[in-house]
Amino acid sequence: MRVASSSRLSARIAELPCASSLAYAQVDPAPEPLADPAVSTRKLIIAALVTGLAILVAFAIQVSMLARW
């Protein structure tokens, strides 16, 4: 088994169409976030409780309307 020298191997790799046409991707830096992504746990818990209460109130209103129908 014959091992190619590194210079011959790199020359052959450079001849490949995919290797010679590839350029390093120009990646745009990440855009600035619109808001601070860090939200405190306390605020998340309060928002979840308020949302849960709103769902319970809406359910109670629907049940009371259904009972009168």
DSSP file (Angstrom, degrees, kcal/mol; ACC not computed):
  #  RESIDUE AA STRUCTURE BP1 BP2  ACC     N-H-->O    O-->H-N    N-H-->O    O-->H-N    TCO  KAPPA ALPHA  PHI   PSI    X-CA   Y-CA   Z-CA
    1    1 A M              0   0    0      0, 0.0     2,-0.4     0, 0.0     0, 0.0   0.000 360.0 360.0 360.0 126.1    0.0    0.0    0.0
    2    2 A R        -     0   0    0      0, 0.0     2,-0.5     0, 0.0     0, 0.0  -0.778 360.0-147.6 -97.6 133.5    1.5    3.3   -1.1
    3    3 A V        -     0   0    0     -2,-0.4     2,-0.1     1,-0.0     0, 0.0  -0.871  17.6-131.1-101.0 126.6    1.0    6.4    1.0
    4    4 A A        -     0   0    0     -2,-0.5     2,-0.0     1,-0.1    -1,-0.0  -0.466  26.4-107.8 -75.3 146.3    0.8    9.7   -0.8
    5    5 A S     >  -     0   0    0     -2,-0.1     4,-2.5     1,-0.1     5,-0.2  -0.357  27.9-115.0 -69.8 156.7    3.0   12.5    0.3
    6    6 A S  H  > S+     0   0    0      1,-0.2     4,-2.5     2,-0.2     5,-0.2   0.847 114.4  52.9 -65.3 -33.8    1.2   15.4    2.1
    7    7 A S  H  > S+     0   0    0      2,-0.2     4,-1.8     1,-0.2    -1,-0.2   0.905 111.9  45.2 -69.6 -39.5    2.0   17.9   -0.7
    8    8 A R  H  > S+     0   0    0      2,-0.2     4,-2.2     1,-0.2    -2,-0.2   0.894 114.0  50.4 -68.3 -38.3    0.7   15.6   -3.4
    9    9 A L  H  X S+     0   0    0     -4,-2.5     4,-2.3     1,-0.2    -2,-0.2   0.924 111.3  46.4 -66.6 -44.3   -2.4   14.9   -1.3
   10   10 A S  H  X S+     0   0    0     -4,-2.5     4,-2.1     1,-0.2    -1,-0.2   0.851 111.4  53.1 -67.6 -32.6   -3.1   18.5   -0.6
   11   11 A A  H  X S+     0   0    0     -4,-1.8     4,-1.1     2,-0.2    -1,-0.2   0.900 110.6  47.1 -67.3 -39.9   -2.6   19.4   -4.3
   12   12 A R  H  X S+     0   0    0     -4,-2.2     4,-0.7     1,-0.2     3,-0.2   0.885 111.3  50.8 -68.4 -38.1   -5.1   16.7   -5.3
   13   13 A I  H >< S+     0   0    0     -4,-2.3     3,-0.9     1,-0.2     6,-0.3   0.901 107.2  54.0 -65.4 -38.7   -7.6   17.9   -2.7
   14   14 A A  H 3< S+     0   0    0     -4,-2.1    -1,-0.2     1,-0.2    -2,-0.2   0.775 102.8  58.8 -66.2 -25.6   -7.2   21.4   -4.0
   15   15 A E  H 3< S+     0   0    0     -4,-1.1    -1,-0.2    -3,-0.2    -2,-0.2   0.700  81.1 104.1 -76.4 -19.4   -8.1   20.2   -7.5
   16   16 A L  S <X S-     0   0    0     -3,-0.9     4,-2.4    -4,-0.7     5,-0.2  -0.396  74.9-133.9 -64.8 137.3  -11.4   18.8   -6.4
   17   17 A P  H  > S+     0   0    0      0, 0.0     4,-1.6     0, 0.0    -1,-0.1   0.882 103.7  50.0 -62.3 -37.0  -14.3   21.1   -7.5
   18   18 A C  H  > S+     0   0    0      1,-0.2     4,-0.7     2,-0.2    -4,-0.1   0.874 113.1  46.1 -71.0 -33.7  -16.0   21.1   -4.2
   19   19 A A  H  4 S+     0   0    0     -6,-0.3    -1,-0.2     1,-0.2     3,-0.1   0.865 114.4  46.2 -76.1 -35.8  -12.8   22.0   -2.3
   20   20 A S  H  < S+     0   0    0     -4,-2.4    -2,-0.2     1,-0.2    -1,-0.2   0.773 114.1  47.7 -79.8 -23.7  -11.7   24.7   -4.6
   21   21 A S  H  < S+     0   0    0     -4,-1.6     2,-0.3    -5,-0.2    -1,-0.2   0.601  88.5 101.1 -92.8 -10.1  -15.1   26.4   -4.9
   22   22 A L     <  -     0   0    0     -4,-0.7     2,-0.3    -5,-0.1    -4,-0.0  -0.545  49.0-175.8 -77.1 136.6  -15.8   26.5   -1.1
   23   23 A A        -     0   0    0     -2,-0.3     2,-0.1     3,-0.0     3,-0.1  -0.902  39.7 -87.5-122.8 156.9  -15.3   29.7    0.7
   24   24 A Y        -     0   0    0     -2,-0.3     2,-0.1     1,-0.1     0, 0.0  -0.439  52.9-107.9 -63.9 134.8  -15.6   30.3    4.4
   25   25 A A        -     0   0    0     -2,-0.1     2,-1.0     1,-0.1    -1,-0.1  -0.419  21.8-134.7 -67.5 133.9  -19.2   31.2    5.1
   26   26 A Q        -     0   0    0     -2,-0.1     2,-0.5    -3,-0.1    -1,-0.1  -0.798  27.0-165.8 -89.9 102.3  -19.7   34.8    6.0
   27   27 A V        -     0   0    0     -2,-1.0     3,-0.1     1,-0.0    -3,-0.0  -0.787  15.5-131.2 -96.5 126.2  -21.9   34.5    9.1
   28   28 A D        -     0   0    0     -2,-0.5    -1,-0.0     1,-0.1    -2,-0.0  -0.480  32.1-105.3 -69.9 143.4  -23.7   37.7   10.2
   29   29 A P        -     0   0    0      0, 0.0    -1,-0.1     0, 0.0     3,-0.1  -0.298  50.2 -81.6 -64.4 157.5  -23.3   38.3   13.9
   30   30 A A        -     0   0    0      1,-0.1    -3,-0.0    -3,-0.1     2,-0.0  -0.344  51.8-112.7 -61.6 135.8  -26.4   37.6   16.0
   31   31 A P        -     0   0    0      0, 0.0    -1,-0.1     0, 0.0     3,-0.1  -0.306  38.2 -91.9 -68.3 156.1  -28.9   40.5   15.8
   32   32 A E        -     0   0    0      1,-0.1     2,-0.0    -3,-0.1     0, 0.0  -0.455  46.6-110.8 -66.3 135.1  -29.5   42.5   19.0
   33   33 A P        -     0   0    0      0, 0.0    -1,-0.1     0, 0.0     3,-0.1  -0.360  14.9-133.1 -66.8 149.2  -32.4   41.0   21.0
   34   34 A L  S    S+     0   0    0      1,-0.1     2,-0.3    -3,-0.1    -2,-0.1   0.833  86.5   9.5 -72.2 -31.5  -35.6   43.2   21.1
   35   35 A A  S    S-     0   0    0      0, 0.0    -1,-0.1     0, 0.0     3,-0.0  -0.921  95.9 -80.2-141.8 166.1  -35.9   42.8   24.8
   36   36 A D        -     0   0    0     -2,-0.3    -2,-0.0     1,-0.2     0, 0.0  -0.576  37.0-152.7 -68.7 119.2  -33.9   41.4   27.7
   37   37 A P        +     0   0    0      0, 0.0     2,-0.7     0, 0.0    -1,-0.2   0.694  69.7  93.5 -71.3 -16.4  -34.5   37.6   27.5
   38   38 A A        +     0   0    0     -3,-0.0     2,-0.4     0, 0.0    -2,-0.1  -0.673  53.5 177.9 -82.7 117.2  -33.9   37.2   31.3
   39   39 A V        -     0   0    0     -2,-0.7     5,-0.0     3,-0.0     2,-0.0  -0.956  32.2-111.0-118.0 137.7  -37.2   37.3   33.1
   40   40 A S     >  -     0   0    0     -2,-0.4     4,-1.8     1,-0.1     5,-0.1  -0.309  18.4-125.6 -68.2 150.9  -37.4   36.8   36.9
   41   41 A T  H  > S+     0   0    0      1,-0.2     4,-2.4     2,-0.2     5,-0.2   0.862 109.8  58.5 -62.7 -37.3  -38.9   33.6   38.2
   42   42 A R  H  > S+     0   0    0      1,-0.2     4,-2.4     2,-0.2    -1,-0.2   0.914 105.6  48.5 -60.9 -43.7  -41.3   35.6   40.4
   43   43 A K  H  > S+     0   0    0      1,-0.2     4,-2.4     2,-0.2    -1,-0.2   0.887 110.9  51.0 -65.1 -38.5  -42.7   37.5   37.4
   44   44 A L  H  X S+     0   0    0     -4,-1.8     4,-2.2     2,-0.2    -2,-0.2   0.904 110.6  48.6 -65.2 -40.6  -43.2   34.2   35.5
   45   45 A I  H  X S+     0   0    0     -4,-2.4     4,-2.4     2,-0.2    -2,-0.2   0.920 112.0  48.7 -65.2 -43.5  -45.0   32.6   38.5
   46   46 A I  H  X S+     0   0    0     -4,-2.4     4,-2.5     1,-0.2     5,-0.2   0.910 111.3  50.1 -63.0 -42.3  -47.3   35.7   38.8
   47   47 A A  H  X S+     0   0    0     -4,-2.4     4,-2.2     1,-0.2    -1,-0.2   0.896 111.0  49.6 -63.6 -39.2  -48.1   35.6   35.1
   48   48 A A  H  X S+     0   0    0     -4,-2.2     4,-2.5     2,-0.2    -2,-0.2   0.900 111.5  48.7 -66.5 -40.3  -48.9   31.9   35.3
   49   49 A L  H  X S+     0   0    0     -4,-2.4     4,-2.5     2,-0.2    -2,-0.2   0.916 112.0  48.3 -65.6 -42.8  -51.2   32.5   38.3
   50   50 A V  H  X S+     0   0    0     -4,-2.5     4,-2.2     2,-0.2    -2,-0.2   0.910 112.8  48.6 -63.9 -41.8  -53.0   35.4   36.6
   51   51 A T  H  X S+     0   0    0     -4,-2.2     4,-2.1    -5,-0.2    -2,-0.2   0.915 111.1  50.1 -64.0 -43.5  -53.5   33.3   33.5
   52   52 A G  H  X S+     0   0    0     -4,-2.5     4,-2.3     1,-0.2    -2,-0.2   0.902 110.6  49.6 -61.7 -42.0  -54.8   30.4   35.5
   53   53 A L  H  X S+     0   0    0     -4,-2.5     4,-2.6     2,-0.2    -1,-0.2   0.891 109.0  52.4 -63.9 -39.6  -57.3   32.6   37.3
   54   54 A A  H  X S+     0   0    0     -4,-2.2     4,-2.3     2,-0.2    -1,-0.2   0.894 110.0  48.8 -63.9 -39.0  -58.4   34.1   34.0
   55   55 A I  H  X S+     0   0    0     -4,-2.1     4,-2.3     2,-0.2    -2,-0.2   0.918 111.9  48.8 -65.8 -43.4  -59.0   30.6   32.6
   56   56 A L  H  X S+     0   0    0     -4,-2.3     4,-2.5     2,-0.2    -2,-0.2   0.903 111.7  48.9 -63.9 -40.9  -61.0   29.6   35.8
   57   57 A V  H  X S+     0   0    0     -4,-2.6     4,-2.4     2,-0.2    -2,-0.2   0.926 111.4  49.4 -64.6 -44.1  -63.1   32.7   35.6
   58   58 A A  H  X S+     0   0    0     -4,-2.3     4,-2.1     1,-0.2    -2,-0.2   0.896 111.9  49.0 -62.3 -39.9  -63.9   32.2   31.9
   59   59 A F  H  X S+     0   0    0     -4,-2.3     4,-2.5     2,-0.2    -1,-0.2   0.916 110.5  50.2 -65.1 -43.3  -64.8   28.5   32.7
   60   60 A A  H  X S+     0   0    0     -4,-2.5     4,-2.4     1,-0.2    -2,-0.2   0.886 110.2  50.5 -63.5 -38.9  -67.1   29.6   35.6
   61   61 A I  H  X S+     0   0    0     -4,-2.4     4,-2.2     2,-0.2    -1,-0.2   0.919 111.3  48.2 -64.8 -42.8  -68.8   32.2   33.3
   62   62 A Q  H  X S+     0   0    0     -4,-2.1     4,-2.2     2,-0.2    -2,-0.2   0.908 112.3  48.4 -65.0 -41.0  -69.4   29.6   30.6
   63   63 A V  H  X S+     0   0    0     -4,-2.5     4,-2.2     2,-0.2    -1,-0.2   0.916 112.1  48.7 -65.6 -42.2  -70.8   27.0   33.1
   64   64 A S  H  X S+     0   0    0     -4,-2.4     4,-1.3     1,-0.2    -1,-0.2   0.881 112.4  48.6 -66.5 -35.8  -73.1   29.6   34.7
   65   65 A M  H  X S+     0   0    0     -4,-2.2     4,-0.8     2,-0.2    -1,-0.2   0.876 111.7  49.8 -69.0 -37.0  -74.4   30.7   31.2
   66   66 A L  H  < S+     0   0    0     -4,-2.2     3,-0.4     1,-0.2    -2,-0.2   0.856 107.2  54.8 -68.3 -35.8  -74.9   27.0   30.3
   67   67 A A  H  < S+     0   0    0     -4,-2.2    -1,-0.2     1,-0.2    -2,-0.2   0.836 108.7  48.0 -68.4 -31.6  -76.9   26.4   33.4
   68   68 A R  H  <        0   0    0     -4,-1.3    -1,-0.2     1,-0.2    -2,-0.2   0.644 360.0 360.0 -81.3 -14.5  -79.3   29.3   32.7
   69   69 A W     <        0   0    0     -4,-0.8    -1,-0.2    -3,-0.4    -2,-0.2   0.465 360.0 360.0 -75.9 360.0  -79.8   28.2   29.1
